[in-house]
Structures are given as structure tokens and as C-alpha cells.
Amino acid sequence: METPSNTYDFIVIGSGMGGLTSALILAKENHRVLVLEKNHQIGGALQVFSRDKCVFDTGVHYVGGLDKGENLYRLFNYLDIYKDLKLQSLDRDCFDKIRFEDGSEYKHGQGYENFAAELIRSFPDEAAAIHAFCDKIQEVCGMFPMYNIDDVVIGSYYENPEILALGAWDYVCSITENEKLRNVLLANGPLYAGEIKSTPFYVVALIANSYIKGSYRLVDGGSQIAKSLVKRFRERGGEILKHKEVISAVYNEDGTVKGVNCSDGTTYYGKQFISNMHPSLTIDIFDPSRFRKVYRDRIKKLENTVSSFMVYFSLKEKAFPYFNYNFYDYYTEDIWNTVEYDQENWPQMMYVCTPASSKSDTHAESLCVMCYMSMDEVKQWENTFNTIAHPDQRGEDYTAFKRAKEELVIQRLEKKFPGFRDGIINVYSSTPLTYKDYIGTPEGSLYGIKKDFRYPEATIVNTRTRIPNLYLTGQNIVFHGILGATIGAFVTCFNFIDYQRLITKIKEYE
Ligand SMILES: Cc1cc2nc3c(=O)[nH]c(=O)nc-3n(C[C@H](O)[C@H](O)[C@H](O)COP(=O)(O)OP(=O)(O)OC[C@H]3O[C@@H](n4cnc5c(N)ncnc54)[C@H](O)[C@@H]3O)c2cc1C
């Protein structure tokens, strides 16, 4: 066991986007930082896997805010990782194509002018509603610090709390009677698991704005973000240990955390601790009795976003074109009720993409599909656990379940792309259990804690906890997504680094 003399300034638990970014920001400030990761591969949802010479992303398909001068571009430049990334800009006139069962198709373009123009072409009588939507998105984003770095005002949405209570669906209904347009404006709801009953408009605004301002694929996989963060972190003296599952904490007499215990019997000591784990898991590991009951109850009661069934296809050479945009395919007109889907008609929503590969920009070597799936569907296997670090089998019935679901997805694809089946080499899939086991999110949730306009403040989680030297970071803090978790890491680090000084440095990257 290591002794307290080997004490780190910071110990970060979890190497997801938020954990790695926090670790690098602190290492850049000359702190001694250790990252502990339970998995074999670092990166959390940035992890990839390889089959049949194809690289498959598990949790990042495209990233927004990466045009020159936009927020993620500036943050990645500050972190000095932008230069390492192999990026593919999605089609400027169509980064997302929305398709309905009736055969109608619509495009979302990049840049507000393009975005509005493409939609007005499809809905010529709805120009006022389309412009109102674009204006509202930009107005709301203006209230969120770090989403508009140049005019950053801390706490501005606190001064306008009504914005957190505005429902996205209600807002869209208020600007247009046209049901098709409502669906089209909110069609990339799977980026945040949009639901009529709960999703706030600010969630739509923060996500839509980032993709309108620069949508990119990561060529050969999103793990390059994690690799680059690790490279810069190690250059600054940072340490990362894999296969280190933190299971409990040891405390000083004054109630501060002294160290964390890992499942392999090791203990690591630090002055400050940052958890990149889901807040609910953090409470369990750091001893529920040390948190206020009211806080514990609130966090435990918060709903998480739905999980997903992912299908990954390796494809025969030149069998299928590369599409430089994503497809959102709907098999219902009731698109914002697909989270609570009808099992008989599953999948009612499919996100489809051809990942960018350095091998070809005309043909796809693989295809990836995401459909909503609830943990309830795989409940009978909930006591199994299977990762690379801890391999196990879930059984033949689980395999049969996956094969049946894959077949339903293939049937849908075959209708949209006749002959698709003939081009398949192999099919792989993952369920909510995969995400639960690898990432540790409750119910294998896609994006962590669900934001809800009915209880806006209850769904906002602070970076500080009752334990004086335990902080939180990751997708549950500010927002999910690569942009959201990156911003969350900065917000966590503002507890230790002067806010104005850091912002001034970030602003230098225009
Ligand atoms: C299917 C899917 C598709 C997505 N698509 C996109 C997309 O296209 N674009 C986009 O921007 N975002 C996308 N996202 C969201 C985005 O990937 C996440 O919001 C973001 O990566 C989460 O980062 P995080 O910092 O919260 O860390 P997480 O990714 O949640 O990682 C947490 C880390 O903590 C580790 N950990 C947990 N418990 C322990 C423990 N006890 N001890 C040690 N380590 C532990 C985990 O192993 C993991 O590495 C997608 C997510 C999913 C699931």
C-alpha cells in the first residue's frame, strides 16, 4: 500500500472527457495529478473498438462547435489538442438529413443562414417561424457562460430562470402550427434524448447551436480526443493508471478525503479529489452517510436519460457509399414520444451514420445505427457484468435477443437502402448493459441526468459537494456531449484556478 507521503495534489476518478480535461487543465497549472480509470481503455464514452479492420465509436459520432473561433475550437486549442485531431467537416448544406416513413426528407445546414435557407426551401410559408427558432436559440445560448466565451457572464441564466422552465416542444408549438415543421426543427432530439414531457428548450438551443456552428466527424474514431488529452497530460507530468476501480474512500479526522481505495487493494492519497463518475455512484463510493440526506435523496431520485441499442456493421469494399451527413430516420410522426417507444413497432427512431475513415471518402467501410432502448428490455441479464477488464458471458439467450433486434434494424435499413444486406461483412451490437458495465452510468443511460423544464433547478448539479475536497465533473455537471463535458471540466477547475485568468487565455484562440 502506498503511504500518505506519496500524495497527489489532485486525484481524478474516471478518464472520460470531463475527467481527462480537468486533469489536463490542472496539470497545465503545474499541479501533480493522478487519473484512476477502471477500464482497460481510457476515454469513457470516447472508447472505440475494432473489428474486421474497422474502428467503431461507442459514444461519439459527430461533434459541434469546432469551426474556427467557435467555443470547442478555442477550448481544444487552449488544451493544445486541436492540432492533433483528424477532423472531417460534415456537408455544409446538410449535416443532418431527416427522413420520415412517408418518404419526405429535410436537411439541416451549417451556419444560421444556411440552416434557415434549407428549411425555408422545404417550408416556404414558415419563414417567420424558422427565423424565430434560430433567433431564440442564439438568445438562449447567450445566457450560458462558456457557450459564448466572448461575452461570458457568470450566472446569467440564473438571472433569467424562466428560460430553464421553457419546454422545447411547447416553444416550437408556439411558433408554428405546422406539425411537420415542428418535427423537423426538433428532429435531432436523439442528441439529447428529447421528450415532449420534460426536455427544456435550453437543451435544444445549446446542442443545436453547437452543431449549426461547425459539425465534424472524427476520422478513424473519437478515441483520438482521449489519446491527445493523455499525451498533453503526460507531457505535463500527469499520471494515469488503468484497471483501477475506485470502490471506497478513506477520510481524515476533519472529514476531508484522505485517499481512495481500489478494488485491487491499492490506495492512493491526495489533497483534492474530482469524480468523473455519475453523481449517484459518487455518493455510494464516497459513503452516503457523509452527504446531506436532502442532497442524497435529490440526486438518487433524478431520472437519467434513456439508453440505446447500437448496431455496428462492417461492410464489403465499395458496397455502400460514404454519406457526409447523418440520417435521422423516423417510423412515426410522433417523433418526440420515441423515448417511451412502442415495443411492437421498435425501432421508431434510428440515427444512422457512416463513420469517417482515412481509407476512403467515397465509400463507407462501416455503418453505425443508434436506437433508443430501455434497461427494462435487458433486465433479465442485469446481474451479469462483461467488459474487457472483467470478461464474462451473458449467455445464449442474450445473444439471441441481440440477433433479433439487429434483424429489425437491418430490415429498416434494407427499405431505405435496398441491397444493404448484401454488403454486410459482420454485425455487432451493444445494449444498455454494455454502457452500464463500461461507463458505470445507471441504467446505461445515454447522457446521464435528464434535464427537466418542470423541475429545472433540481436537475442542475453543482461541482462542489458537502465533502470539502471532493468535486464533481463530467456530463452531469453542466451538460453532456463532448462540448458539454469539456465546458463542465473548466467549470470544475474554476474552483481552483482564477476564472478571469483562464478565460483570458482561452480568448486568445480566435
Ligand atoms: C451512444 C452514445 C452516443 C453519443 N454520441 C455523441 C456524439 O455524437 N457527440 C457528442 O458530443 N456526444 C455524444 N455522446 C455523449 C458523450 O459521449 C458524453 O456526454 C461524454 O463523453 C461523457 O463524458 P464524461 O466526462 O461524463 O465521462 P464518461 O464518458 O461518462 O466516463 C466516465 C469514466 O469514469 C470511469 N469510472 C466509472 N466508475 C469508476 C470507478 N469506480 N473507478 C474508476 N473509474 C470509473 C468510467 O470507466 C469512464 O471511463 C454520446 C454518448 C453515447 C452513450
Ligand as a Chemical Component Dictionary entry (heavy atoms), coordinates in Angstrom:
data_LIG
# 
_chem_comp.id                   LIG 
_chem_comp.type                 NON-POLYMER 
_chem_comp.pdbx_formal_charge   0 
_chem_comp.three_letter_code    LIG 
# 
loop_
_chem_comp_atom.comp_id 
_chem_comp_atom.atom_id 
_chem_comp_atom.alt_atom_id 
_chem_comp_atom.type_symbol 
_chem_comp_atom.charge 
_chem_comp_atom.model_Cartn_x 
_chem_comp_atom.model_Cartn_y 
_chem_comp_atom.model_Cartn_z 
_chem_comp_atom.pdbx_ordinal 
LIG C1  C1  C 0 -24.204 6.046  -27.596 1  
LIG C2  C2  C 0 -23.714 7.448  -27.328 2  
LIG C3  C3  C 0 -23.574 8.320  -28.393 3  
LIG C4  C4  C 0 -23.111 9.615  -28.177 4  
LIG N1  N1  N 0 -22.908 10.443 -29.250 5  
LIG C5  C5  C 0 -22.342 11.654 -29.057 6  
LIG C6  C6  C 0 -21.981 12.468 -30.168 7  
LIG O1  O1  O 0 -22.177 12.079 -31.329 8  
LIG N2  N2  N 0 -21.440 13.690 -29.900 9  
LIG C7  C7  C 0 -21.192 14.138 -28.639 10 
LIG O2  O2  O 0 -20.675 15.249 -28.462 11 
LIG N3  N3  N 0 -21.512 13.367 -27.564 12 
LIG C8  C8  C 0 -22.056 12.145 -27.753 13 
LIG N4  N4  N 0 -22.368 11.357 -26.674 14 
LIG C9  C9  C 0 -22.193 11.911 -25.314 15 
LIG C10 C10 C 0 -20.750 11.999 -24.872 16 
LIG O3  O3  O 0 -20.023 10.899 -25.342 17 
LIG C11 C11 C 0 -20.706 12.046 -23.354 18 
LIG O4  O4  O 0 -21.583 13.054 -22.874 19 
LIG C12 C12 C 0 -19.316 12.340 -22.775 20 
LIG O5  O5  O 0 -18.311 11.626 -23.456 21 
LIG C13 C13 C 0 -19.329 11.968 -21.307 22 
LIG O6  O6  O 0 -18.128 12.340 -20.695 23 
LIG P1  P1  P 0 -17.929 12.245 -19.129 24 
LIG O7  O7  O 0 -16.834 13.177 -18.758 25 
LIG O8  O8  O 0 -19.198 12.413 -18.404 26 
LIG O9  O9  O 0 -17.330 10.781 -18.881 27 
LIG P2  P2  P 0 -17.868 9.308  -19.171 28 
LIG O10 O10 O 0 -17.733 9.035  -20.611 29 
LIG O11 O11 O 0 -19.174 9.090  -18.516 30 
LIG O12 O12 O 0 -16.753 8.466  -18.444 31 
LIG C14 C14 C 0 -16.717 8.214  -17.061 32 
LIG C15 C15 C 0 -15.443 7.419  -16.793 33 
LIG O13 O13 O 0 -15.407 7.092  -15.398 34 
LIG C16 C16 C 0 -14.933 5.750  -15.283 35 
LIG N5  N5  N 0 -15.364 5.199  -13.995 36 
LIG C17 C17 C 0 -16.644 4.967  -13.597 37 
LIG N6  N6  N 0 -16.640 4.424  -12.361 38 
LIG C18 C18 C 0 -15.344 4.315  -11.980 39 
LIG C19 C19 C 0 -14.702 3.840  -10.805 40 
LIG N7  N7  N 0 -15.403 3.354  -9.770  41 
LIG N8  N8  N 0 -13.350 3.874  -10.732 42 
LIG C20 C20 C 0 -12.614 4.367  -11.772 43 
LIG N9  N9  N 0 -13.186 4.823  -12.920 44 
LIG C21 C21 C 0 -14.525 4.804  -13.011 45 
LIG C22 C22 C 0 -15.586 5.054  -16.474 46 
LIG O14 O14 O 0 -14.963 3.827  -16.761 47 
LIG C23 C23 C 0 -15.400 6.095  -17.555 48 
LIG O15 O15 O 0 -14.150 5.983  -18.193 49 
LIG C24 C24 C 0 -22.812 10.058 -26.855 50 
LIG C25 C25 C 0 -22.961 9.177  -25.788 51 
LIG C26 C26 C 0 -23.382 7.886  -26.011 52 
LIG C27 C27 C 0 -23.502 6.936  -24.841 53 
# 
loop_
_chem_comp_bond.comp_id 
_chem_comp_bond.atom_id_1 
_chem_comp_bond.atom_id_2 
_chem_comp_bond.value_order 
_chem_comp_bond.pdbx_ordinal 
LIG C1  C2  SING 1  
LIG C2  C3  SING 2  
LIG C2  C26 DOUB 3  
LIG C3  C4  DOUB 4  
LIG C4  N1  SING 5  
LIG C4  C24 SING 6  
LIG N1  C5  DOUB 7  
LIG C5  C6  SING 8  
LIG C5  C8  SING 9  
LIG C6  O1  DOUB 10 
LIG C6  N2  SING 11 
LIG N2  C7  SING 12 
LIG C7  O2  DOUB 13 
LIG C7  N3  SING 14 
LIG N3  C8  DOUB 15 
LIG C8  N4  SING 16 
LIG N4  C9  SING 17 
LIG N4  C24 SING 18 
LIG C9  C10 SING 19 
LIG C10 O3  SING 20 
LIG C10 C11 SING 21 
LIG C11 O4  SING 22 
LIG C11 C12 SING 23 
LIG C12 O5  SING 24 
LIG C12 C13 SING 25 
LIG C13 O6  SING 26 
LIG O6  P1  SING 27 
LIG P1  O7  DOUB 28 
LIG P1  O8  SING 29 
LIG P1  O9  SING 30 
LIG O9  P2  SING 31 
LIG P2  O10 DOUB 32 
LIG P2  O11 SING 33 
LIG P2  O12 SING 34 
LIG O12 C14 SING 35 
LIG C14 C15 SING 36 
LIG C15 O13 SING 37 
LIG C15 C23 SING 38 
LIG O13 C16 SING 39 
LIG C16 N5  SING 40 
LIG C16 C22 SING 41 
LIG N5  C17 SING 42 
LIG N5  C21 SING 43 
LIG C17 N6  DOUB 44 
LIG N6  C18 SING 45 
LIG C18 C19 SING 46 
LIG C18 C21 DOUB 47 
LIG C19 N7  SING 48 
LIG C19 N8  DOUB 49 
LIG N8  C20 SING 50 
LIG C20 N9  DOUB 51 
LIG N9  C21 SING 52 
LIG C22 O14 SING 53 
LIG C22 C23 SING 54 
LIG C23 O15 SING 55 
LIG C24 C25 DOUB 56 
LIG C25 C26 SING 57 
LIG C26 C27 SING 58 
# 
